[in-house]
Amino acid sequence: MACHLASAISSSLRITNPTPTNSLLSFPPTLSHLLPFHKSITFLSLRSSTIPPTKPLQVRSVATPTESIAGFDDMVAGTERKYYMLGGKGGVGKTSCAASLAVKFANNGHPTLVVSTDPAHSLSDSFAQDLAGGALIQVDGPDYPLFALEINPDKAREDFRDAAKQNGGSTGVKDFMDGMGLGMIEDQLGELKLGELLDTPPPGLDEAIAISKVMQFLESPEYNMFTRIVFDTAPTGHTLRLLSLPDFLDASIGKILKLRQKIASATSAIKSVFGQENTRQDAADKLEKLRERMIKVRELFRDTDSTEFVIVTIPTVMAVSESSRLSASLKKENVPVKRLIVNQILPPSASDCKFCAVKRKDQTRALDMIQNDPELSTLSMIQAPLVDVEIRGVPALKFLGDIIWK
């Protein structure tokens, strides 16, 4: 049966492309120190190739959801650095919500960075602009600087291979083992062909690379200008691994250091086996430094003043159930959560096709589940409307952001 959505249209907005920003000269002076970037983070382009629509974009909201307040005034207040992580079940609109929040921050005076940690990146599609390549790229359109970064695991593995070659290939592994005081078993480990592991990445590698980027955000001066960093995270399972990884690495490094100390004590009489003392100390110092950085990342994820995780869902029983489990897991990890976005809400209507009536009934049941769920009912619920076109490009993202982030 035909679904006459036109009768349910409650608001419309005619959007035309704003004048694109063609030069960094119009940005605040703080942008100048972004160059040069760290050798692992380089600009692909400061003038991004926006794909212009062939005609003015007409976006109409098909929904009239219950008025909800996201508390954006609180989110935008202050110039100190803040991090927002948006996550949830796959296919619920995380990328659109994250991109619209980034545009909203930039249009309200915050130099903003939006980062995709999802291996299946969608930021390029959302901004209608090529953002691939694992480098910072300027997004054209917002009033203040907005940059996007799609983390590229393949590029990170290539950088690792290049670094290994520069350090003498396999000798890098031997030097590391010698430095750890484990030189006597390096020959046995060599038979495992450790280099081949890079071609078959283990589970969690994407999250480990994302963690390394977070450490750069905390420590590298090239990121100092950004006062808001928005994360478009991977589906639930990946995101939970990302958030729990600092704890895992902290514990693992601690075990390695203890093991090394035991080996060193047991063989202190045969120092020649362990190489030079200063080399071993350098290796231990590096591990300790890494452990300290992991603690910083862990504290960042749990800092209620600077970090917030926003759950995104849709009004279906399956999505709400997964969101409830995600909320419980975040609470277990001590990650602060305040807001829940329920996306793709249909409006009430006096005259419905059969499909719309059934769909609306299912959505009402899902919304009731949220109100009665012990994990989700305490969150501030933001109802986002269903719209009749794909949200692509900065003008459409601004439109969506003005609806969601009130």
C-alpha positions as CSV (number, residue, x, y, z in Angstrom):
1,M,0.0,0.0,0.0
2,A,1.3,3.4,-0.9
3,C,2.5,5.4,2.1
4,H,1.4,9.0,1.8
5,L,4.1,10.6,4.0
6,A,3.5,14.0,2.4
7,S,0.4,14.5,4.5
8,A,2.6,14.2,7.6
9,I,5.1,16.8,6.7
10,S,5.1,19.3,9.5
11,S,8.0,21.6,8.7
12,S,10.3,22.4,5.8
13,L,13.5,24.1,5.2
14,R,15.0,25.3,2.0
15,I,18.8,25.0,2.2
16,T,21.3,26.5,-0.2
17,N,25.1,26.1,0.0
18,P,26.8,28.7,2.0
19,T,29.9,30.4,0.6
20,P,32.7,27.8,1.1
21,T,35.8,28.7,3.1
22,N,38.6,28.8,0.6
23,S,41.5,29.8,2.8
24,L,42.9,29.4,6.2
25,L,43.4,33.2,6.3
26,S,39.9,33.6,7.5
27,F,40.5,31.4,10.5
28,P,41.7,32.6,14.0
29,P,45.4,33.0,14.4
30,T,45.5,29.9,16.6
31,L,45.3,27.7,13.5
32,S,48.7,28.8,12.2
33,H,50.5,26.5,14.7
34,L,48.8,23.5,13.3
35,L,51.6,23.3,10.7
36,P,53.8,21.4,10.6
37,F,51.8,18.4,11.8
38,H,53.3,15.4,13.5
39,K,54.9,13.1,10.9
40,S,52.2,10.5,11.3
41,I,49.4,13.1,10.9
42,T,49.6,15.3,7.8
43,F,47.1,17.3,5.8
44,L,45.9,15.7,2.7
45,S,44.3,18.9,1.6
46,L,43.4,22.2,3.1
47,R,40.9,22.8,0.3
48,S,38.7,19.8,0.3
49,S,36.8,18.7,-2.7
50,T,33.2,19.3,-1.7
51,I,30.7,17.5,-3.9
52,P,28.2,20.3,-4.6
53,P,24.5,19.4,-5.0
54,T,23.2,19.9,-8.5
55,K,20.3,21.9,-7.1
56,P,19.2,23.5,-3.9
57,L,18.6,20.9,-1.3
58,Q,15.0,20.6,0.1
59,V,14.9,18.9,3.5
60,R,11.5,18.2,5.1
61,S,11.0,16.8,8.5
62,V,8.5,13.9,8.4
63,A,8.2,13.8,12.2
64,T,7.0,16.0,14.9
65,P,8.5,14.4,17.9
66,T,7.8,15.4,21.5
67,E,9.7,18.6,22.3
68,S,13.0,17.6,23.9
69,I,15.9,19.7,25.2
70,A,19.4,18.4,24.6
71,G,20.9,21.0,26.9
72,F,23.2,22.3,24.2
73,D,23.8,25.6,26.0
74,D,25.6,23.5,28.6
75,M,27.5,21.5,26.0
76,V,28.7,24.6,24.2
77,A,29.6,26.6,27.3
78,G,33.3,27.3,28.1
79,T,36.5,27.2,26.1
80,E,38.1,24.3,27.8
81,R,38.6,21.1,25.8
82,K,35.7,18.7,25.8
83,Y,35.2,15.2,24.2
84,Y,31.8,13.8,23.0
85,M,31.6,10.1,22.0
86,L,28.5,9.0,20.1
87,G,27.8,5.3,19.9
88,G,25.2,2.6,19.6
89,K,23.9,-0.2,17.4
90,G,24.9,-0.2,13.8
91,G,22.5,1.7,11.4
92,V,20.9,4.0,13.9
93,G,22.4,7.2,12.6
94,K,25.4,7.7,14.8
95,T,27.4,9.4,12.0
96,S,24.7,11.9,11.1
97,C,24.2,12.8,14.8
98,A,28.0,13.1,15.4
99,A,28.5,15.2,12.3
100,S,25.6,17.5,13.0
101,L,27.0,18.0,16.6
102,A,30.4,18.9,15.1
103,V,28.9,21.4,12.7
104,K,26.8,22.9,15.5
105,F,29.9,23.3,17.7
106,A,31.8,24.9,14.9
107,N,29.0,27.3,14.1
108,N,28.9,28.3,17.7
109,G,32.5,29.5,17.9
110,H,34.4,26.2,18.7
111,P,37.3,25.0,16.5
112,T,36.1,21.4,16.3
113,L,37.5,18.0,15.3
114,V,35.2,15.1,14.4
115,V,36.9,11.7,14.4
116,S,35.6,8.4,13.0
117,T,36.9,5.3,14.9
118,D,34.5,3.1,12.9
119,P,36.5,0.8,10.4
120,A,33.5,1.3,8.0
121,H,33.8,5.1,7.8
122,S,30.8,7.2,6.9
123,L,32.0,10.7,7.6
124,S,32.8,11.3,3.9
125,D,29.3,10.4,2.9
126,S,27.8,12.5,5.7
127,F,29.8,15.6,4.8
128,A,29.6,14.9,1.0
129,Q,33.3,15.4,0.9
130,D,36.3,13.0,0.5
131,L,37.8,12.6,4.0
132,A,39.6,9.3,3.4
133,G,43.3,8.7,4.0
134,G,43.8,8.9,7.7
135,A,44.8,12.6,7.8
136,L,43.2,15.8,9.1
137,I,41.0,17.5,6.4
138,Q,39.2,20.8,6.6
139,V,35.4,20.6,6.2
140,D,34.1,23.4,4.0
141,G,31.1,25.5,5.2
142,P,31.0,26.0,9.0
143,D,31.6,29.4,10.5
144,Y,34.7,28.3,12.5
145,P,37.3,25.7,11.7
146,L,35.9,22.2,11.5
147,F,38.3,19.3,10.6
148,A,37.6,15.6,10.1
149,L,39.8,12.5,10.6
150,E,38.9,9.0,9.6
151,I,41.4,6.7,11.4
152,N,43.0,4.4,8.8
153,P,44.3,1.1,10.3
154,D,46.0,0.2,6.9
155,K,48.0,3.4,6.9
156,A,49.0,2.8,10.5
157,R,50.3,-0.7,9.7
158,E,52.2,0.7,6.7
159,D,53.8,3.3,9.0
160,F,54.8,0.6,11.4
161,R,56.4,-1.4,8.6
162,D,58.3,1.6,7.4
163,A,59.6,2.3,10.9
164,A,60.7,-1.3,11.2
165,K,62.6,-1.1,8.0
166,Q,64.3,2.1,9.1
167,N,65.3,0.4,12.3
168,G,66.9,-2.5,10.4
169,G,63.9,-4.8,9.9
170,S,64.1,-7.9,12.1
171,T,67.0,-6.4,14.1
172,G,64.4,-4.1,15.7
173,V,62.7,-7.1,17.3
174,K,66.1,-8.4,18.5
175,D,67.0,-5.0,20.0
176,F,63.7,-4.8,21.8
177,M,64.1,-8.4,23.2
178,D,67.6,-7.6,24.2
179,G,66.5,-4.4,25.9
180,M,63.8,-6.4,27.8
181,G,66.4,-8.8,29.0
182,L,65.0,-11.6,26.9
183,G,67.8,-11.8,24.3
184,M,68.4,-15.5,24.9
185,I,65.0,-16.5,23.5
186,E,65.0,-14.1,20.6
187,D,66.1,-16.8,18.2
188,Q,63.1,-19.0,19.2
189,L,60.7,-16.1,18.8
190,G,62.2,-15.4,15.4
191,E,60.7,-18.7,14.2
192,L,57.2,-17.2,14.8
193,K,57.7,-14.7,12.0
194,L,56.4,-11.8,14.0
195,G,56.3,-9.5,11.0
196,E,53.6,-11.5,9.4
197,L,51.2,-10.6,12.3
198,L,50.9,-7.2,10.7
199,D,49.3,-8.8,7.6
200,T,46.7,-10.6,9.8
201,P,45.8,-7.9,12.4
202,P,44.5,-9.3,15.7
203,P,41.1,-8.3,17.2
204,G,41.3,-4.9,18.8
205,L,43.9,-3.4,16.5
206,D,41.5,-0.8,15.3
207,E,40.8,0.2,18.9
208,A,44.5,0.3,19.8
209,I,45.1,2.7,16.9
210,A,42.2,4.8,18.0
211,I,43.7,4.9,21.5
212,S,47.0,6.1,20.0
213,K,45.2,9.0,18.4
214,V,43.5,9.9,21.7
215,M,47.0,10.0,23.2
216,Q,48.0,12.4,20.5
217,F,45.0,14.6,21.2
218,L,46.1,14.8,24.8
219,E,49.8,15.4,24.2
220,S,50.5,16.9,20.7
221,P,50.5,20.7,20.3
222,E,49.0,20.5,16.8
223,Y,45.7,19.6,18.4
224,N,45.7,22.5,21.0
225,M,43.4,24.7,19.0
226,F,40.5,22.2,19.1
227,T,38.1,23.0,22.0
228,R,35.6,20.3,21.0
229,I,36.4,16.8,19.8
230,V,33.5,14.6,18.6
231,F,33.9,10.8,18.1
232,D,31.8,8.9,15.7
233,T,32.4,5.4,17.2
234,A,32.0,1.9,15.7
235,P,29.1,-0.3,16.6
236,T,28.6,-1.3,20.2
237,G,31.1,-4.2,20.5
238,H,34.0,-2.3,19.0
239,T,33.3,0.7,21.2
240,L,33.3,-1.3,24.4
241,R,36.7,-2.8,23.4
242,L,37.9,0.8,22.8
243,L,36.8,2.0,26.2
244,S,38.1,-1.1,28.1
245,L,41.5,-1.2,26.3
246,P,43.3,1.3,28.6
247,D,42.6,-0.9,31.6
248,F,43.7,-4.0,29.7
249,L,47.0,-2.4,28.5
250,D,47.7,-1.0,31.9
251,A,47.3,-4.4,33.5
252,S,49.3,-6.1,30.7
253,I,52.2,-3.7,30.9
254,G,52.3,-4.1,34.6
255,K,52.6,-7.9,34.3
256,I,55.4,-7.6,31.7
257,L,57.4,-5.2,33.9
258,K,57.0,-7.6,36.9
259,L,58.0,-10.6,34.7
260,R,61.1,-8.7,33.5
261,Q,62.1,-7.8,37.1
262,K,61.8,-11.5,38.1
263,I,63.9,-12.6,35.2
264,A,66.5,-9.9,35.8
265,S,66.7,-10.9,39.5
266,A,67.0,-14.6,38.8
267,T,69.9,-14.1,36.3
268,S,71.7,-11.1,37.8
269,A,74.8,-13.2,38.1
270,I,75.0,-13.6,34.3
271,K,74.8,-10.1,33.1
272,S,76.1,-10.9,29.7
273,V,72.9,-12.6,28.8
274,F,70.9,-9.4,29.3
275,G,73.0,-7.0,27.3
276,Q,73.9,-3.5,28.6
277,E,72.2,-2.2,31.7
278,N,71.2,1.2,30.2
279,T,69.5,-0.5,27.3
280,R,67.4,-2.6,29.6
281,Q,66.5,0.5,31.6
282,D,65.5,2.4,28.4
283,A,63.1,-0.4,27.5
284,A,61.6,-0.5,31.0
285,D,61.3,3.3,30.9
286,K,59.4,3.2,27.6
287,L,57.0,0.7,29.0
288,E,56.4,2.7,32.1
289,K,55.8,5.8,30.0
290,L,53.3,3.9,27.9
291,R,51.6,2.7,31.1
292,E,51.3,6.3,32.3
293,R,49.8,7.4,29.0
294,M,47.2,4.6,29.3
295,I,46.3,5.8,32.7
296,K,45.7,9.3,31.3
297,V,43.5,8.0,28.5
298,R,41.5,5.9,31.1
299,E,41.0,9.0,33.3
300,L,39.9,11.0,30.3
301,F,37.2,8.4,29.4
302,R,35.9,8.6,32.9
303,D,36.2,12.4,33.5
304,T,32.7,13.7,33.9
305,D,33.9,17.3,33.4
306,S,35.5,16.8,30.0
307,T,34.0,13.7,28.5
308,E,30.5,12.4,27.7
309,F,29.2,9.4,25.9
310,V,25.9,9.9,24.0
311,I,23.9,6.8,23.2
312,V,22.1,6.8,19.8
313,T,19.3,4.4,19.1
314,I,16.1,4.1,17.1
315,P,12.6,3.2,18.4
316,T,12.6,-0.5,17.9
317,V,12.6,-3.2,20.6
318,M,15.9,-4.7,19.4
319,A,17.7,-1.3,19.3
320,V,16.4,-0.2,22.7
321,S,17.4,-3.6,24.3
322,E,21.0,-3.2,22.9
323,S,21.1,0.4,24.1
324,S,20.1,-0.7,27.6
325,R,23.0,-3.3,27.6
326,L,25.4,-0.6,26.3
327,S,24.3,1.8,29.1
328,A,25.0,-0.9,31.7
329,S,28.4,-1.6,30.2
330,L,29.3,2.1,30.1
331,K,28.3,2.4,33.7
332,K,30.5,-0.6,34.6
333,E,33.4,1.1,32.9
334,N,32.6,4.3,34.8
335,V,32.1,6.2,31.5
336,P,29.8,9.2,32.0
337,V,26.5,9.1,30.0
338,K,23.8,11.8,30.2
339,R,21.9,11.8,26.9
340,L,20.0,9.3,24.8
341,I,19.1,10.2,21.2
342,V,16.1,8.3,19.8
343,N,16.4,8.8,16.1
344,Q,13.9,8.4,13.2
345,I,10.7,9.2,15.2
346,L,7.4,9.1,13.2
347,P,4.8,11.8,14.0
348,P,1.3,11.2,15.3
349,S,-1.3,11.5,12.5
350,A,-5.1,11.4,12.2
351,S,-5.0,9.6,8.8
352,D,-2.5,6.9,8.3
353,C,-1.7,4.2,5.8
354,K,-1.6,0.8,7.3
355,F,2.2,0.6,7.2
356,C,2.6,3.9,9.0
357,A,0.0,2.9,11.7
358,V,1.8,-0.3,12.4
359,K,5.2,1.3,12.4
360,R,4.0,4.1,14.8
361,K,2.6,1.5,17.2
362,D,5.9,-0.3,17.3
363,Q,7.7,2.9,17.9
364,T,5.4,3.8,20.8
365,R,6.0,0.4,22.4
366,A,9.8,1.0,22.1
367,L,9.5,4.5,23.6
368,D,7.5,3.0,26.5
369,M,10.3,0.5,27.0
370,I,12.8,3.3,27.4
371,Q,10.6,5.1,30.0
372,N,10.5,1.8,32.0
373,D,14.1,0.7,31.5
374,P,16.2,1.1,34.7
375,E,19.3,1.9,32.5
376,L,17.8,4.3,30.1
377,S,15.0,6.1,31.9
378,T,17.5,8.2,33.9
379,L,19.0,9.6,30.8
380,S,17.9,12.8,29.1
381,M,16.0,11.6,26.0
382,I,16.3,13.5,22.8
383,Q,13.8,12.6,20.1
384,A,15.1,13.2,16.6
385,P,12.7,13.2,13.6
386,L,12.6,11.0,10.5
387,V,13.3,13.2,7.4
388,D,12.4,12.4,3.8
389,V,16.0,12.6,2.3
390,E,19.5,11.5,3.3
391,I,21.3,14.0,5.5
392,R,24.4,14.9,3.4
393,G,26.5,18.0,3.4
394,V,27.0,20.8,5.9
395,P,23.7,22.6,5.1
396,A,21.6,19.5,5.8
397,L,23.7,18.7,8.9
398,K,23.1,22.2,10.2
399,F,19.4,21.6,9.7
400,L,19.5,18.3,11.6
401,G,21.7,19.8,14.3
402,D,19.3,22.6,14.9
403,I,16.5,20.0,15.5
404,I,18.5,17.7,17.7
405,W,20.9,19.9,19.7
406,K,18.6,22.4,21.3
